[in-house]
Amino acid sequence: MNASQGVVITGLGAITPSGQNPETLWQSVRSGTSAIDVLAGEQFDDLAVRIGGQIKDFDAEAVLPRALARRLSPVQHWAIAAADQAMRAGGIESAADDLPWDRDRAAVIAATGSGPVDAMQEATRRLDADGPRSVPLTLSIHGAPDSAAALISQRFDLRGPGQGVSATCASGAIGLGEAMRRIRHGYADAVLVVGMEDCLGPVNLASNSNMRALAAGYEDDPTAASRPFDRARNGFVMSQGAAAILLESADSAASRGATPLAELAGFGAASDAHHPTNPHPQGRGAASAVVQAVNDAGLEPGDIDHINAHATGTPAGDRAELAAFDSALGEAGRTIPISATKSMTGHLLGASGVVEAIIATLTMRDQTLPPTLNLDDNEFPDRDIVAGHAREMGDGPNLAEAAVDTVLSTSFGFGGHNGAIILRRIARPATPSTDATDPSTGADDPSTKESR
């Protein structure tokens, strides 16, 4: 890799159940606060599983003109709001601003497993009830998985490639990796990556429940449902939301005086080629993705300081992931501290890789490892899993006084899709205020000020 083509993060955005800006998301995760609750709405009453992570109190019309907001799905509202936050953090308020890059070399990637599935479901209901003329004429445009990329490129007049990346739950990580490669190899100066997902509707919940993929039996205690690595785990908890990361070349950031939050240093992706839903028992594809990411970053396994694991809380998935770490990282993999932040956020599916890259970035900024909740009976006591409470530097058995300079973040999905990224600390900015912000503007969001 040419050193001049290093790829750095200069903006973050998040609309999640844990917080509607990056700082609030991070403080919620850092404090070990669960965002999982019983789902609100009569449409969930007949479902076997009625828990999840919902976006609450979000005002789409504070982000978009009313007419456009009414035509779009909530997942697109969240994606655009997260993109606004990330761009604002990078110093770009609107399309009218003079961009620090050639507009033809600024791209957008929308990473999602399913896109705006609610739009298709509603159109099908209308077709059945009222006939063909009731189907929205914009469905073919706004109902596509890549639609958010088009909407965001138009919003900021970004004229480089706009595309969707879909690889189920690995979509976000793979979207980030593909963006990194585009910048690294000189095809773009900046790429805005937005992970988005909203499968928290009755159809998708019923399907995943029927597949026995979801954590079941926790309606009376929803915050206990997501329990990665615990012996009692019995599935994942679905959440909704969106997150955005602005990537650009290190040269670009330096030339315009932007403060990089972290470097995206390595990426790997692979397929299990094994089963539609079950991971390969030895984590074959996951291990390959991790090896690729470590090599791509020019690291050795022992150089990794922390792992933000995919760790959804499925019995087979958590076991296979640790097997993959054994294969890819050897003995070093058994001493690296591991956090499973889906124990708090739930699983945002295609958006999760971007959400967890934000968490990894802020982990390095604050030198604090986020906790894993609900690890009451650890099935893997030989691993250093950060349980119960956040771990400050120097507080754990394997950290001594070392800094967290590199984080491995993994994302694996149905279909055997596997992605892994390596984030590297550049410098530790001053810790900002933790005040929350209006999700529609990012105003007074500390994460929006570090790059200005």
C-alpha positions, -999 to 999 in steps of 0.1 A, spaced: 0 0 0 12 35 -9 15 54 24 0 84 7 -32 64 2 -39 57 38 -76 58 46 -89 77 76 -122 83 93 -132 120 95 -169 119 103 -194 97 122 -232 95 123 -256 72 140 -294 68 145 -297 37 167 -318 24 196 -288 32 218 -285 68 208 -293 91 179 -258 105 175 -224 88 178 -216 102 212 -249 92 228 -245 57 212 -210 54 226 -219 66 261 -248 42 262 -226 13 252 -197 23 274 -221 25 304 -235 -10 297 -270 2 290 -293 -21 271 -315 -7 243 -336 -38 241 -373 -36 251 -407 -51 244 -418 -39 210 -444 -12 210 -473 -17 185 -503 -40 181 -488 -54 150 -464 -74 172 -491 -88 196 -494 -123 179 -457 -129 174 -438 -155 194 -409 -131 199 -419 -95 208 -386 -78 218 -361 -57 199 -343 -25 197 -366 2 183 -358 38 171 -380 60 193 -389 97 191 -373 104 157 -387 133 138 -382 127 100 -396 161 91 -367 178 110 -344 161 85 -364 161 53 -391 182 36 -425 168 46 -434 156 11 -402 136 7 -403 123 42 -438 109 35 -426 91 4 -397 74 20 -394 46 45 -381 51 81 -349 33 73 -342 59 46 -349 87 70 -324 73 95 -298 67 68 -301 103 55 -299 117 91 -268 96 99 -252 107 66 -260 143 76 -242 139 109 -211 123 93 -208 149 66 -213 177 91 -186 162 113 -164 163 82 -171 200 77 -198 197 50 -232 211 58 -250 208 25 -246 204 -13 -241 241 -16 -208 240 3 -176 239 -16 -164 203 -12 -128 196 -2 -128 170 -29 -136 168 -66 -173 159 -67 -166 133 -93 -143 115 -68 -166 115 -38 -187 83 -37 -216 69 -16 -221 33 -5 -254 22 11 -248 -11 30 -279 -31 38 -291 -67 39 -327 -59 28 -332 -22 22 -367 -6 27 -386 -39 30 -416 -22 46 -422 -3 13 -426 -36 -6 -448 -51 21 -471 -21 22 -473 -20 -16 -483 -57 -16 -510 -50 9 -523 -22 -12 -523 -43 -44 -543 -70 -27 -567 -46 -11 -572 -19 -37 -557 -31 -70 -528 -21 -92 -534 16 -93 -529 19 -56 -493 8 -58 -470 39 -53 -453 49 -86 -421 56 -66 -418 20 -54 -394 10 -81 -371 39 -72 -374 42 -34 -380 5 -27 -346 -6 -40 -319 -16 -16 -295 10 -31 -320 38 -30 -304 55 0 -271 58 -19 -290 77 -47 -308 99 -22 -276 108 -3 -256 115 -34 -283 139 -46 -285 155 -12 -248 164 -12 -241 165 -49 -216 136 -47 -210 125 -83 -187 95 -78 -201 60 -79 -232 55 -58 -241 19 -50 -256 -6 -26 -236 -34 -9 -257 -63 3 -242 -93 22 -267 -99 50 -252 -91 84 -218 -85 69 -230 -57 46 -217 -28 67 -182 -42 72 -179 -52 36 -192 -17 25 -165 -1 46 -138 -24 32 -148 -18 -4 -148 19 2 -113 17 17 -101 -1 -13 -116 25 -37 -97 52 -19 -65 33 -13 -62 24 -50 -69 59 -62 -104 56 -75 -119 80 -50 -108 107 -26 -137 102 -2 -165 77 3 -195 81 26 -206 47 38 -240 43 53 -252 11 70 -290 8 73 -315 -18 83 -351 -21 94 -363 -57 96 -381 -51 128 -415 -57 112 -439 -86 118 -429 -105 86 -392 -105 92 -396 -111 129 -419 -141 122 -395 -155 97 -364 -153 119 -385 -166 149 -397 -196 129 -361 -203 120 -353 -202 157 -327 -176 152 -341 -151 177 -337 -150 215 -370 -163 228 -388 -162 261 -376 -128 273 -407 -106 271 -407 -102 309 -370 -93 310 -360 -80 275 -326 -65 286 -315 -101 295 -322 -115 260 -290 -107 242 -263 -127 259 -233 -135 237 -210 -162 250 -233 -171 279 -243 -208 282 -280 -198 283 -279 -178 250 -306 -190 225 -305 -165 197 -300 -129 186 -321 -98 193 -331 -78 162 -327 -40 161 -332 -12 136 -312 18 127 -285 34 105 -250 46 109 -226 65 86 -188 69 84 -170 94 62 -138 79 48 -112 99 29 -75 96 20 -50 106 46 -36 131 21 -70 147 16 -76 150 54 -42 165 60 -45 190 31 -78 204 44 -69 203 81 -94 177 91 -86 157 123 -87 120 116 -106 100 142 -90 67 132 -74 49 103 -93 21 85 -62 0 81 -73 -35 69 -101 -54 54 -109 -90 46 -140 -109 32 -147 -145 25 -176 -170 22 -182 -201 42 -197 -219 11 -213 -242 37 -250 -236 47 -278 -210 43 -279 -201 80 -254 -221 100 -218 -209 102 -191 -233 93 -183 -251 126 -146 -242 125 -154 -207 112 -137 -213 79 -148 -182 61 -146 -160 92 -110 -171 98 -101 -163 62 -116 -128 65 -97 -121 97 -64 -133 83 -69 -111 52 -77 -81 74 -47 -86 96 -23 -91 67 -39 -61 48 -31 -39 78 5 -51 79 0 -66 114 8 -97 133 -20 -113 154 -3 -101 186 -5 -65 174 -43 -65 179 -53 -49 212 -90 -55 212 -118 -74 193 -153 -61 189 -168 -95 181 -198 -102 158 -211 -123 187 -249 -122 182 -257 -147 209 -266 -177 188 -252 -210 201 -235 -220 169 -224 -185 158 -205 -175 190 -188 -209 191 -177 -207 154 -164 -172 158 -141 -182 186 -129 -211 166 -122 -187 138 -101 -166 161 -82 -197 171 -75 -205 135 -67 -170 124 -49 -155 154 -34 -186 171 -25 -183 208 -26 -145 206 -63 -147 199 -69 -163 234 -55 -133 252 -69 -104 232 -98 -87 252 -132 -93 235 -163 -71 237 -197 -82 224 -216 -49 221 -247 -65 205 -255 -74 241 -265 -38 244 -274 -25 210 -291 -57 196 -283 -68 161 -287 -41 135 -280 -67 107 -266 -49 76 -260 -17 96 -241 -35 124 -207 -34 109 -208 4 106 -223 8 141 -195 -13 155 -168 5 136 -180 37 153 -179 19 186 -143 7 179 -132 42 169 -145 57 201 -131 27 221 -96 38 209 -104 75 215 -114 70 251 -91 40 258 -121 22 273 -132 -13 263 -170 -16 262 -187 -44 283 -205 -75 274 -238 -78 292 -256 -108 305 -225 -130 307 -237 -148 338 -223 -182 329 -194 -179 305 -191 -209 282 -156 -198 273 -138 -190 305 -104 -193 288 -111 -161 268 -107 -126 281 -142 -114 275 -149 -79 290 -179 -88 311 -204 -66 330 -186 -33 331 -164 -13 308 -127 -18 313 -105 13 315 -69 10 303 -46 -9 327 -77 -24 345 -76 -60 330 -54 -91 333 -39 -89 298 -37 -51 292 -11 -40 317 -4 -4 308 -6 -9 270 -28 14 248 -56 2 226 -41 11 192 -57 -15 170 -92 -30 170 -105 -59 150 -142 -57 142 -159 -87 127 -193 -91 109 -207 -125 98 -240 -132 82 -265 -157 68 -254 -172 36 -219 -176 49 -209 -139 43 -179 -128 64 -162 -95 68 -135 -82 91 -119 -48 94 -89 -34 113 -91 1 128 -59 18 140 -56 47 164 -40 78 150 -40 102 180 -62 106 210 -82 139 207 -94 156 238 -124 139 253 -155 160 244 -186 167 263 -212 139 265 -242 162 258 -268 147 236 -279 164 204 -309 168 181 -307 137 159 -317 157 129 -289 183 130 -260 169 149 -258 203 166 -236 203 196 -227 166 190 -191 164 201 -183 139 173 -192 166 148 -166 190 160 -134 170 160 -129 172 122 -136 209 118 
